[in-house]
């Protein structure tokens, strides 16, 4: 049995944006870390792409369980 999801248009856009941020982080962070950059650079790049603050991007990643702390990423 499928579960019905009732989201407003705003909630749908927000969910899509959050999923895009997560996908960007998972794709971009390993590449930048191999080049010697820290995860903070990845957050900065994603924030500018999505016209958000770095704190906003970190908050989304933390809330969705992608990261705990940026300093713990290796």
C-alpha positions as CSV (number, residue, x, y, z in Angstrom):
1,X,0.0,0.0,0.0
2,X,1.4,3.4,-1.0
3,X,1.4,6.2,1.4
4,X,-0.1,9.5,0.2
5,X,2.1,12.6,0.6
6,X,0.4,15.9,0.9
7,X,2.8,18.7,0.3
8,X,2.1,22.3,-0.7
9,X,3.9,23.8,-3.7
10,X,6.3,25.6,-1.4
11,X,7.1,22.4,0.4
12,X,7.7,20.5,-2.9
13,X,10.1,23.2,-4.1
14,X,11.9,23.2,-0.8
15,X,12.2,19.4,-0.8
16,X,13.5,19.4,-4.4
17,X,16.1,22.1,-3.5
18,X,17.2,20.2,-0.5
19,X,17.6,17.0,-2.5
20,X,19.6,19.0,-5.1
21,X,21.9,20.3,-2.4
22,X,22.4,16.8,-1.0
23,X,23.2,15.4,-4.4
24,X,25.6,18.3,-5.2
25,X,27.4,17.8,-1.9
26,X,27.8,14.0,-2.4
27,X,29.1,14.6,-5.9
28,X,31.3,17.6,-5.4
29,X,32.8,17.0,-2.0
30,X,34.9,13.9,-2.9
31,X,36.3,15.7,-6.0
32,X,37.3,18.8,-4.0
33,X,38.8,16.8,-1.2
34,X,41.0,14.8,-3.6
35,X,42.3,18.1,-4.9
36,X,43.2,19.1,-1.3
37,X,40.3,21.4,-0.4
38,X,38.4,21.2,2.8
39,X,34.6,20.5,3.0
40,X,34.1,24.2,3.8
41,X,35.0,25.0,0.2
42,X,32.3,22.5,-1.0
43,X,29.7,24.2,1.2
44,X,30.7,27.6,-0.1
45,X,30.3,26.5,-3.7
46,X,26.9,24.9,-3.1
47,X,25.7,28.0,-1.2
48,X,26.6,30.3,-4.1
49,X,25.0,28.0,-6.6
50,X,21.7,27.9,-4.8
51,X,21.9,31.5,-3.6
52,X,21.9,30.6,0.1
53,X,24.1,31.2,3.0
54,X,26.7,28.7,4.0
55,X,25.0,28.2,7.4
56,X,21.8,27.4,5.5
57,X,23.4,24.7,3.4
58,X,25.2,23.2,6.5
59,X,21.8,23.2,8.3
60,X,20.1,21.3,5.5
61,X,22.9,18.7,5.3
62,X,22.9,18.3,9.1
63,X,19.1,18.0,9.3
64,X,19.0,15.4,6.5
65,X,21.7,13.3,8.2
66,X,24.3,13.7,5.5
67,X,26.9,15.3,7.8
68,X,27.4,15.6,11.6
69,X,30.1,18.2,11.6
70,X,32.2,19.4,8.7
71,X,35.4,18.9,10.7
72,X,34.6,15.1,11.0
73,X,34.5,14.6,7.2
74,X,37.6,12.9,5.7
